[in-house]
Amino acid sequence: MNVYADIFMARTHKYASPPSLTSLGLLDPRADGKRLSGDALPRMDKFRIQLFAEWSVQTFPRCRVADVGGGKGMLAYLLQRAGFESVVIDPISQELPEKYKDLRTDKRIMIPRSEKVPRLSQSFDPIMTKDFDLLVAMHAHGSNVNIIDSSASAGTNFAILPCCVIDEPIIPKDSKSWFELLSTHAQERGHSVGYFHLNFRGQNVGIYSRVSRTR
């Protein structure tokens, strides 16, 4: 593959799909062929932040967490409400949304204008990792590999939902998926890799590594 083809692939996401849920050891709700209903039905993509926050609360102890590429800070806000010390790392400064939907109560929750989440209005730098126990990322353009590498060096937890490969230092070759590349890279860096699935429509399979140490 020549350099121009590499750039085209990186800019258009034309890579193989992630592995199946069953191949990753995850429960596939559609595996038995039954029609999904009720809570088993996938949520719309716009609820991915609430689902990621809920999974994070169930998976990691309360600790210092950085939401890399956190945008408006909704994920960091929900983790903050759950007892985490949250910080958003994003070069573009944005205000929190006015409201969100609580998926447990199915009610709209207004966010007071006085509510804030600490922010670092800059791009993620691996040196920042030493200040946190957990790095999370949903759309961390150009930072997925850095998150994996820096968390391996610092002994820090991470959880990412891989999205695009734009500005990443490595990209998939041949028929390998971006998800598989990141998973393999994390294992090569010494991470004990796990996988998770969030019930929304879209790229809903993530990679995480959990260590016992928190500060």
ABEGO torsion letter per residue (X at the ends): XBAAAAAAAAAAGBBBBBBBAAAAGBBBAAAAGBBBBEAABBBBAAAAAAAAAAAAAAABBBBBBBBBGAEAGAAAAAAAAAGBBBBBBBABBBBBBABBBBAAAGBBBBBBAABBBBBBBBBBBAAAAAABABBBBABBBGAAAAAAAAAAAAGBBBBBBBBBABGBABBBBEABBAAAAAAAAAAAAGBBBBBBBBBBBEBABBBBBBBABBX
